Amino acid sequence: MSEYHGLRCRGLARPRSLAVIEKLLTEIKTLSLIQGRLSFDVCPVKKVEDGVIHLADGTKLQAPVAAHRLKRASQLFMGVVTLGEEVGEAISSRFANGSRLEAIILDEVANFCLMKAVTELEQDGAREAKLRGLTISGPLSPGDDGFELSTQATILERVNAPAIGVSISSASMMLPRHSLTVVYGLGRSMPTWSQLKNCEGCRSREKCPHRLALEGQTLQNE
């Protein structure tokens, strides 16, 4: 049950939870509640200066800390992953009808699957880097420390997010809810780091479901 680390952190790693997990996993498969999709684009970097990443097509990404960490990048690999809207609707309906335990567990399973999808995206990025004789950096996402959330719309446009059913709200929140944008730098001898490393300075880290899912994935791989 290490992959559902968030349940343990919430005090829900009990025999009853195991039975509910099995039930929900069957439902996910039968009803296709999780429909993972991803899309990405690779764009040449013109320059990185004054906290701004300038792409060759004129696009500018305001990202002070990200710009510093990606200053060696000659290409930017931008991607989006989503699980579709069905699983979010299933979670909301369970909260609405009072099935709180099922809702929490289903959300935990979805977050774990989302982090798995990010791993697949990173593998695509590594392949793109290898094709160009480059290396890939660690991941960064809009909303991370020093990476403006407002850049989310620009990235989604670049990767043609609507083609996989992803949009953005006026508050720069992604729809469906189980979606995530990630950026990697491609270049010579790029520095690497894990997504968990990015979590260290985040004010929301203690309650963040993505961090808990990442920790569960790490425990599963050990």
C-alpha positions as CSV (number, residue, x, y, z in Angstrom):
1,M,0.0,0.0,0.0
2,S,3.1,2.3,-0.2
3,E,1.8,3.7,-3.5
4,Y,-1.2,5.2,-1.6
5,H,1.1,6.9,0.9
6,G,-1.4,9.8,1.3
7,L,-3.9,7.4,3.0
8,R,-1.4,6.5,5.6
9,C,-0.7,10.1,6.3
10,R,-4.4,10.7,6.8
11,G,-4.7,7.7,9.1
12,L,-6.8,5.7,6.6
13,A,-4.4,2.8,5.9
14,R,-6.8,0.3,7.5
15,P,-8.1,-3.1,6.4
16,R,-11.4,-1.4,5.5
17,S,-9.6,0.9,3.2
18,L,-8.0,-2.0,1.4
19,A,-11.4,-3.4,0.5
20,V,-12.6,0.0,-0.7
21,I,-9.5,0.4,-2.8
22,E,-10.1,-3.0,-4.5
23,K,-13.7,-2.0,-5.2
24,L,-12.7,1.4,-6.6
25,L,-9.9,-0.1,-8.8
26,T,-12.4,-2.5,-10.3
27,E,-14.8,0.4,-10.9
28,I,-12.0,2.5,-12.5
29,K,-11.3,-0.3,-14.9
30,T,-14.9,-1.2,-15.7
31,L,-16.1,2.4,-16.2
32,S,-12.9,3.8,-17.6
33,L,-12.9,6.5,-15.0
34,I,-9.2,7.3,-15.6
35,Q,-8.3,8.2,-19.2
36,G,-4.7,9.3,-19.2
37,R,-3.6,11.6,-22.0
38,L,-0.5,13.8,-22.6
39,S,0.7,16.3,-25.1
40,F,4.0,18.1,-25.4
41,D,6.1,20.5,-27.5
42,V,9.8,21.3,-27.8
43,C,10.8,24.9,-28.6
44,P,14.2,26.4,-29.0
45,V,15.3,28.9,-26.3
46,K,16.6,32.2,-27.6
47,K,18.0,33.5,-24.3
48,V,17.4,33.4,-20.6
49,E,17.9,36.7,-18.7
50,D,16.5,38.9,-16.0
51,G,14.2,36.0,-14.8
52,V,12.6,35.6,-18.2
53,I,12.9,32.6,-20.5
54,H,12.7,33.9,-24.1
55,L,11.7,31.3,-26.7
56,A,12.8,31.5,-30.3
57,D,9.2,32.3,-31.5
58,G,9.0,35.4,-29.2
59,T,7.1,33.8,-26.4
60,K,8.3,34.9,-22.9
61,L,7.9,32.9,-19.7
62,Q,8.1,34.9,-16.5
63,A,9.9,32.5,-14.2
64,P,12.7,34.0,-12.0
65,V,13.8,30.8,-10.2
66,A,13.0,28.6,-13.2
67,A,15.0,30.8,-15.5
68,H,18.0,30.5,-13.2
69,R,17.7,26.7,-13.0
70,L,17.2,26.4,-16.8
71,K,19.9,28.9,-17.8
72,R,21.9,26.2,-19.7
73,A,18.9,25.1,-21.7
74,S,18.9,25.4,-25.5
75,Q,15.5,23.8,-25.8
76,L,12.4,23.8,-23.6
77,F,10.3,20.7,-23.4
78,M,6.8,21.7,-22.3
79,G,4.1,19.1,-21.6
80,V,0.6,18.6,-20.0
81,V,-0.8,15.4,-18.6
82,T,-4.5,14.8,-17.6
83,L,-6.6,11.9,-16.3
84,G,-9.8,13.3,-18.0
85,E,-12.9,14.7,-16.3
86,E,-14.6,11.4,-15.4
87,V,-12.6,10.6,-12.3
88,G,-13.1,14.2,-10.9
89,E,-16.8,13.9,-11.4
90,A,-16.9,10.5,-9.6
91,I,-15.0,12.0,-6.7
92,S,-17.4,15.0,-6.5
93,S,-20.5,12.8,-6.6
94,R,-19.2,10.7,-3.7
95,F,-18.5,13.7,-1.6
96,A,-22.0,15.0,-2.5
97,N,-23.8,11.7,-1.5
98,G,-21.8,11.3,1.8
99,S,-19.4,8.6,0.6
100,R,-16.4,10.5,2.0
101,L,-14.0,7.6,2.5
102,E,-14.5,6.4,-1.1
103,A,-14.1,10.0,-2.4
104,I,-10.8,10.4,-0.5
105,I,-9.4,7.1,-1.6
106,L,-10.4,7.7,-5.2
107,D,-8.7,11.0,-5.1
108,E,-5.6,9.4,-3.7
109,V,-5.6,6.8,-6.5
110,A,-6.1,9.5,-9.1
111,N,-3.2,11.6,-7.7
112,F,-0.9,8.6,-7.8
113,C,-1.9,7.9,-11.4
114,L,-1.3,11.5,-12.3
115,M,2.2,11.3,-11.0
116,K,2.7,8.1,-13.0
117,A,1.6,10.1,-16.1
118,V,4.2,12.8,-15.3
119,T,6.9,10.0,-15.2
120,E,5.8,8.9,-18.7
121,L,6.0,12.6,-19.9
122,E,9.5,12.9,-18.5
123,Q,10.5,9.7,-20.3
124,D,9.2,11.4,-23.5
125,G,11.3,14.4,-22.7
126,A,14.4,12.2,-22.1
127,R,13.9,10.6,-25.5
128,E,13.6,14.1,-27.2
129,A,16.8,15.2,-25.5
130,K,18.7,12.1,-26.6
131,L,17.5,12.6,-30.2
132,R,19.2,16.0,-30.1
133,G,22.3,14.8,-28.3
134,L,21.2,16.7,-25.1
135,T,20.4,15.9,-21.5
136,I,17.2,16.8,-19.6
137,S,16.8,18.8,-16.4
138,G,14.6,18.1,-13.5
139,P,10.9,19.1,-13.7
140,L,9.3,22.5,-13.0
141,S,5.7,23.5,-13.0
142,P,3.9,26.8,-13.0
143,G,3.0,27.6,-9.4
144,D,6.4,26.2,-8.1
145,D,8.4,28.7,-6.2
146,G,9.7,31.3,-8.7
147,F,7.6,30.1,-11.6
148,E,4.6,32.4,-12.2
149,L,1.2,30.6,-12.3
150,S,0.2,33.0,-15.1
151,T,2.6,31.2,-17.5
152,Q,0.2,28.2,-17.4
153,A,-2.0,29.6,-20.2
154,T,1.0,30.2,-22.5
155,I,2.3,26.6,-22.0
156,L,-1.1,25.1,-22.5
157,E,-1.5,27.0,-25.8
158,R,2.0,25.8,-26.9
159,V,1.2,22.1,-26.3
160,N,-2.3,22.2,-27.9
161,A,-3.9,21.2,-24.6
162,P,-7.5,21.5,-26.0
163,A,-6.7,18.5,-28.2
164,I,-6.6,16.3,-25.0
165,G,-9.5,18.1,-23.3
166,V,-7.5,20.4,-21.1
167,S,-8.5,24.1,-20.6
168,I,-7.8,26.8,-18.0
169,S,-10.0,28.9,-15.8
170,S,-9.8,32.7,-15.3
171,A,-7.9,32.0,-12.1
172,S,-5.3,30.0,-14.1
173,M,-6.5,26.7,-12.6
174,M,-6.5,23.7,-14.9
175,L,-9.6,21.8,-16.0
176,P,-10.1,18.8,-15.5
177,R,-8.8,19.0,-12.0
178,H,-6.4,16.1,-12.3
179,S,-4.2,17.7,-14.8
180,L,-0.7,19.1,-14.6
181,T,1.8,21.2,-16.7
182,V,5.5,20.4,-16.5
183,V,8.5,22.0,-18.1
184,Y,12.0,20.6,-18.6
185,G,15.1,22.2,-20.0
186,L,17.1,20.3,-22.6
187,G,20.8,21.2,-23.0
188,R,24.4,20.2,-22.4
189,S,25.0,18.8,-18.9
190,M,21.7,20.0,-17.5
191,P,21.3,19.9,-13.7
192,T,18.8,17.4,-12.5
193,W,16.5,17.3,-9.5
194,S,13.3,15.5,-8.4
195,Q,9.8,16.9,-8.2
196,L,10.0,16.2,-4.4
197,K,13.0,18.6,-4.3
198,N,10.7,21.3,-5.7
199,C,8.3,20.6,-2.8
200,E,10.8,21.5,-0.1
201,G,10.2,25.2,-0.1
202,C,6.4,25.1,-0.8
203,R,4.1,26.5,1.8
204,S,1.4,24.0,1.0
205,R,3.7,20.9,1.1
206,E,2.3,19.4,4.2
207,K,-1.2,19.0,2.8
208,C,-0.4,18.8,-0.9
209,P,-1.9,15.6,-2.5
210,H,0.7,15.7,-5.3
211,R,3.6,15.6,-2.8
212,L,2.0,12.7,-1.0
213,A,1.5,10.8,-4.2
214,L,5.1,11.4,-5.2
215,E,6.3,10.1,-1.9
216,G,4.2,7.0,-2.4
217,Q,5.7,6.5,-5.8
218,T,9.2,6.8,-4.4
219,L,8.4,4.3,-1.6
220,Q,7.0,1.9,-4.2
221,N,10.2,2.1,-6.3
222,E,12.5,1.5,-3.4
